[in-house]
Amino acid sequence: MVKYGLDYTRCRWILPLLLGIGVIFGIIALAGRGWLESQTLPYVHRASLWESCSRSNPGGEWSCESLMNYAWGRAAAATYLVGFILLVICFALAIIAFAIDTLRFNFIRGIGGLLFVAAVFSIMGLVIYPVKFSTEIEMTGINMFSWAYGFGWTTAIMEICLGFFFCCLPNYEDQILGNVKPTYFYSSP
């Protein structure tokens, strides 16, 4: 934003917008049924963060089992949910921070730190789930971690990247607010 001369008033909503996209991706990951799916025929297994479903034959009814019956299922869901709640809090704080005319840069650095904490919780849930799922749940055929699980990782990566942006933004306070005199490299002969 600073290096290429973008005006702060035009670009002030980019970071909250990216946080909003991260919240949407987190909602998709929490509600999606595609954390794990059968990759090849017969398609007999699918799972979400909350339940694991399987069927005996390709045209049969799905038989679902709650993952909340397992301690690791509750741990994976709880840690990912805590990370998502922290992301929503950061989104609300960013809206408040960027809506105020005089930007509080220490407040923005705090949002960045909270985003790193949210990323740690999200990654813990995203690591617990596949490790314990593949050892505790019997699966047939070839299975893959699918689109909803990918949205979970995308949310975690966005939390890390936006955490860096929020933490580094106060270093350019004078440039953002226009308090620096421009330097011209051309000199007349």
DAGI-V988626 format. One record per pair of residues at least 6 apart in sequence whose C-alpha atoms are under 8 Angstrom apart, sorted by the first residue. I is the first residue (numbers start at 1). J is the second residue. Records with the same first field share a line. If there is no record, write none. Layout:
# DAGI-V988626
I->J / J
This chain:
# DAGI-V988626
1->7 / 8 / 11
2->172 / 175 / 176
7->176
8->176 / 177
12->98
13->98
15->94 / 162
16->91 / 94 / 95 / 98
18->162
19->87 / 90 / 91 / 158 / 159 / 162
20->91
22->87 / 154 / 155 / 158 / 159
23->84 / 87 / 88 / 91 / 155
25->151 / 152 / 154 / 155
26->84 / 151 / 152 / 155
28->148 / 151
29->35 / 148 / 149 / 150 / 151 / 152
30->49 / 81 / 148 / 152
31->48
32->48 / 49 / 148
33->46 / 47 / 48 / 49 / 148
34->46 / 47 / 48 / 145 / 146 / 147 / 148 / 149
35->46 / 47 / 48 / 49 / 145 / 146 / 147 / 148 / 149 / 150
36->45 / 46 / 47 / 48 / 143 / 144 / 145 / 146 / 149
37->43 / 45 / 46 / 47 / 143 / 144 / 145 / 146
38->44 / 45 / 46 / 141 / 142 / 143 / 144
39->141 / 142 / 143 / 144
40->141 / 142 / 143
41->141
42->57 / 58 / 141
43->58
44->54 / 55 / 56 / 57 / 58 / 140
45->52 / 53 / 54 / 55 / 139 / 140 / 143
46->52 / 53 / 54
47->53
48->148
49->67 / 73 / 76 / 77 / 129
50->66 / 67 / 68 / 73 / 77
51->64 / 65 / 66 / 67 / 68
52->64 / 65 / 66 / 67
53->62 / 63 / 64 / 65
54->62 / 63 / 64
55->61 / 62 / 63
67->73 / 74
68->74
72->128 / 129 / 132
73->129
75->125 / 128
76->124 / 125 / 126 / 128 / 129
77->125
78->125
79->121 / 122 / 124 / 125
80->121 / 122 / 123 / 124 / 125 / 126
81->122
82->118 / 121 / 122
83->117 / 118 / 119 / 120 / 121 / 122
84->118 / 122
86->114 / 115 / 117 / 118
87->115 / 118 / 159
90->111 / 114 / 115
93->111
94->108 / 111
97->103 / 104 / 107 / 108
105->169 / 170 / 173
106->170
108->166 / 167 / 169 / 170
109->166 / 167 / 168 / 169 / 170
110->167
111->163 / 166 / 167
112->162 / 163 / 164 / 165 / 166 / 167
113->163 / 167
114->163
115->159 / 160 / 162 / 163
116->159 / 160 / 163
118->156 / 159
119->156 / 157 / 159 / 160
122->152 / 156
123->153 / 156
126->149 / 152 / 153
174->180
